Amino acid sequence: MNYESGEKVQLGDIVRLDSGPEQHVSAQVVMLGNNYSHLDVNPDFLEWVTSEKVLNIADVLVEIESKAESYMFTTLCCVQLIRRSGA
């Protein structure tokens, strides 16, 4: 699973993504769709994601940095790696 730049996606990556016209947010990659590996995700939300299989194989789950437990499913299209967090 890679960003458009070709770099491998890793759990904990801090990314930038579009949130609307001319708007961007920073977020942390907290779950990978290709293998459902994850960081610390709200247990109830994690249960729903895994039991219902709502995360597609080519997608990631991110947590918006400015809002704890504010999750968003996204494809890797137009998602830019800002930095590795070392998670």
C-alpha positions in Angstrom: 0.0 0.0 0.0 1.7 3.2 -1.2 1.0 6.9 -1.5 0.8 8.4 -5.0 4.4 9.5 -4.5 5.4 5.8 -4.2 6.3 5.9 -0.6 5.0 3.0 1.5 2.1 3.9 3.9 2.9 3.2 7.5 0.8 3.3 10.7 1.3 6.5 12.5 2.1 8.5 9.4 1.0 12.2 9.6 -0.7 13.1 6.3 -2.4 16.0 4.7 -5.7 15.5 2.8 -8.5 17.6 1.3 -11.4 18.4 3.6 -13.3 20.6 1.2 -12.7 23.3 -1.5 -9.4 24.9 -0.8 -9.3 23.3 2.7 -6.9 20.7 4.1 -6.5 18.9 7.4 -3.7 17.0 9.0 -4.4 13.5 10.2 -2.7 10.3 11.5 -3.0 7.0 9.7 -4.5 4.7 12.3 -5.6 1.7 10.3 -4.7 0.0 7.0 -7.3 -1.5 4.8 -5.1 -4.1 3.2 -4.5 -6.0 6.5 -6.6 -4.2 9.2 -3.5 -3.5 11.3 -4.2 -0.5 13.5 -3.0 1.8 16.2 -5.0 2.8 19.3 -8.6 3.2 17.9 -11.7 3.6 20.0 -12.6 -0.1 20.8 -16.3 0.3 19.9 -15.4 1.9 16.6 -12.8 -0.7 15.9 -15.2 -3.5 16.6 -17.7 -2.0 14.1 -15.0 -1.5 11.4 -13.7 -5.0 11.7 -17.0 -6.8 12.1 -18.7 -5.0 9.2 -15.6 -5.0 7.0 -16.2 -1.3 6.1 -12.6 -0.5 5.3 -11.7 -1.3 1.7 -8.5 -3.0 0.9 -7.0 0.1 -0.8 -8.2 2.6 1.9 -6.9 3.8 5.2 -8.6 5.1 8.4 -7.2 8.4 9.6 -7.8 10.3 12.8 -8.0 14.1 12.4 -5.2 15.6 14.5 -7.2 18.5 15.9 -10.1 16.3 17.0 -9.5 13.2 19.1 -11.5 10.1 17.9 -12.7 12.0 14.8 -12.1 9.2 12.2 -12.3 9.4 8.4 -12.1 6.6 5.8 -10.1 7.7 2.8 -8.5 6.5 -0.4 -4.8 7.3 -0.9 -5.6 9.6 -3.8 -4.5 13.1 -3.0 -3.2 12.1 0.4 0.3 13.5 1.0 2.8 12.2 3.6 3.9 15.0 5.8 6.1 13.0 8.2 6.7 9.7 9.8 5.6 9.6 13.4 7.7 6.6 14.4 4.7 4.7 15.7 
